């Protein structure tokens, strides 16, 4: 019986691990990395989120802030400006 439940658990684990991840997942992962001051990792995750949902102005704020923390002021400005363009558009 225990083997049966282990098999079910393993199958569920594999199934959820293989599900496609959405923008919200990557944004949350990025926020978690940013909280630990891993801004480069956060930008990478935010970029994945933007690939999933490129028309979301709120998502552009996140890499903008992380790039600012990395002193990439040009990149931060571009991201934050894109957020404004999409919001006003």
ABEGO torsion letter per residue (X at the ends): XAAAAAAAAAAAAAAAAABBBBAAAAAAAAAAAAAAGBAAAAAAAAAAAAAABAABAAAAAAAAAAAAAAGBAAAAAAAAAAAAAAAAX
